[in-house]
Amino acid sequence: MAIDLIEMGQAARKAAFELAQMSTTKKNELLMTMAQALVANTEVIITANQTDLKKAKEMPQNFVDRLTLDEARIKDMANGLKQIANLPDPIGNIDTGWTNQDGLKIVKRRVPLGVVGMIYEARPNVTVDAAGLCFKAGNAVILRGGKEALATNTKLAQVLQDVLQANGVDQNAIQLITETSHHVAEKFMQLNGYLDVLIPRGSARLIQTVVQKATVPVIETGAGNCHIYVDEKADLGMAEKIVVNAKCQRPSVCNAAETLLVHQAVAETFLPQVAQALAKYHVELRGDERTCEILGDAVPASERDWDTEYNDYILTVGVVDTLADAITHINAHNTKHSEAIVTDSYQNGQRFVDEVDASTVYINASTRFTDGFVFGFGAEIGISTQKLHARGPMGLEALTTTKYIVNGNGQIRQ
Amino acid sequence: MAIDLIEMGQAARKAAFELAQMSTTKKNELLMTMAQALVANTEVIITANQTDLKKAKEMPQNFVDRLTLDEARIKDMANGLKQIANLPDPIGNIDTGWTNQDGLKIVKRRVPLGVVGMIYEARPNVTVDAAGLCFKAGNAVILRGGKEALATNTKLAQVLQDVLQANGVDQNAIQLITETSHHVAEKFMQLNGYLDVLIPRGSARLIQTVVQKATVPVIETGAGNCHIYVDEKADLGMAEKIVVNAKCQRPSVCNAAETLLVHQAVAETFLPQVAQALAKYHVELRGDERTCEILGDAVPASERDWDTEYNDYILTVGVVDTLADAITHINAHNTKHSEAIVTDSYQNGQRFVDEVDASTVYINASTRFTDGFVFGFGAEIGISTQKLHARGPMGLEALTTTKYIVNGNGQIRQ
């Protein structure tokens, strides 16, 4: 390969050392300058993007749509950086502190992770977004975007690096891997000693590849097979609104619902009602046997449907005998992302949130709220579906770690 | 292979579901009963241990020592379980909570990780210790100990499982892999979907194997190439005591010092002084050029020495021109475990703790204090040297994760 990942890793570590000591004021000023530079370079960014778009003519429309940059989208990316500049800086916060039995004064201080790797698909906005978030949290970042966005990403990274260089900051704080072969991507996933964490963002396939091939620590994100369970004690009007919202408000995202489970006591009333509401959005229903009996026009669900994240106007529907059956089904099929119960029973709601295993569990609200911005973090680097380090929406703090600082006066261990 | 890891994983998940809902009182009662059962079964445990010891005759003395169980050691293990029973239960704690702009009431609740995998060497005490800690934190555990301790571990696990069964608790909460081939170990490291985390405990080689082969999330523990830096502004009497303690109080452990760096302004005074003190413990000194000039009898250090965790009475010694050089050296060679400066300069101390990258950074104290018990956690599952999830000594909380619980009243996303 033409590029040297070890060299990039070493350069990133060096830049990370500088970034870790940088004041919040300086980081914020640089983020604001990056935002201005993006807008000022609108024309050259669009020209680079045209190069990518020409090659992507044969791709599906939604792929091309995500790849396309125009003036408004570049302004959005710039505004994203300004928002990050306005967020509180987690670095230097003290999580906790105490004096131990030896008189040692121990504090647990928030520090940057160091070097963050990002691996993602052909969405150029991730380049700017991830670079900004990592920078604010004092981390160097090495970005590896999809090959179809290479020209665009190269230009975006260059604009950001130019700002760093013009301000006397090590430009290797933000690096882009410009060789997009699978071979280089695999080496990147095994850059132990240089990457403190690797965060994949994109399709379930991309994430699974990273989980399987990476030897550096990974945060799994994004896969969402989310369920809505309508309890026998549900307010069915509320349930209808929540199901329609969770399925149809933005079906392509990970916190959209993919499966509806309905308690048998309300199935005959609720299923026709919700089917009618979903029909307005042309949602295809794939039902179990009892659902198909009640709804004449539902397609029989296959075994696979219960485990599928459609990201589309399709919903798997099942009837369950009990709350316990709903919980068992969800824990067997979900991706530990977001799950909701609609109920007016205190006891059933408590049991659901206690027993369902997921990053976020809702009583009487749409799963669509699992989101760093909605949660008030002001930003989101992804939604973790694993249990280590961070779970659920990840804001700036998920891009930090801690360091124990111990002040003594000559203590030795007995 | 004779054993079915998938089956063990499924059984563990099932047991984890039960454990996650178990009250603190019940968990504590069971831990106390397990402690009693260990003592009551002293004789059969020692018999099993004899089987292992007979096969281990050719092994080095310290290996045999760690493998050997006697009445006192079994009592120690039992007391360890009682101590765990007496610790506060982290499960159910609320880390934080707020109401968002949509009126959603969000709390972040501590929950068990689920299923924890432990992989370790021929130290039977880890079997009981890890089982107890995982149990208290509401996790099922799958243990894979060294093959040389198989008979002992099998008996220990059986004693603990019998307690679970006799009390109507799923005995699969504590499982031992009884087939100790490398092939099975590798499959264990790739048990995605069943293991929420895998924690290796033991030699650097074991840990690196796990890091390289595992596809499940891993917490790296233990490797400690720890440094003491004696600053030009150090109290040299204090520095001598700290160096001797960090090197000699228990050289075999990960928080013992392996390298001494001395500022050139005090090298000629301090090096002979500390060499004399270390000579009482027959510590072999391996020095850089300047150290060897000052200390006639130091062995010249090789390139490799600076990166070696001796776990023995050997110390690499270097002279540095500046604090900055010391920090650069440490960040280049350390394992991110524990690092100490001895100084009376406020400014130098602050710079050291700011710029040295390690789980724990000390001013004027021995590195030997990096320990879950010393830190007041009451227990320790290991010392994390990575940056994700947990860093430094890991107590019960490191065996938990969080879940967002969101209470709404019909909210849908606009």
Interface residues (C-beta under 8 A of the other chain):
Chain A: F17 A20 Q21 W98 N100 Q101 D102 L104 I106 L113 G114 N192 D196 V197 V211 Q212 T215 P217 V218 I219 D235 M238 K241 I242 V244 N245 A246 Q249 N331 V353 D354 E355 D357 A358 S359 T360 V361 Y362 I363 N364 A365 S366 R368 F369 T370 V374 F375 G376 Q386 K387 L388 H389 R391 G392 T401 T402 K403 Y404 I405 V406 N407 G408 N409 G410 Q411 I412 R413
Chain B: F17 A20 Q21 W98 N100 Q101 D102 L104 I106 L113 G114 N192 D196 V197 V211 Q212 T215 P217 V218 I219 D235 M238 K241 I242 V244 N245 A246 Q249 N331 V353 D354 E355 D357 A358 S359 T360 V361 Y362 I363 N364 A365 S366 R368 F369 T370 V374 F375 G376 Q386 K387 L388 H389 R391 G392 T401 T402 K403 Y404 I405 V406 N407 G408 N409 G410 Q411 I412 R413
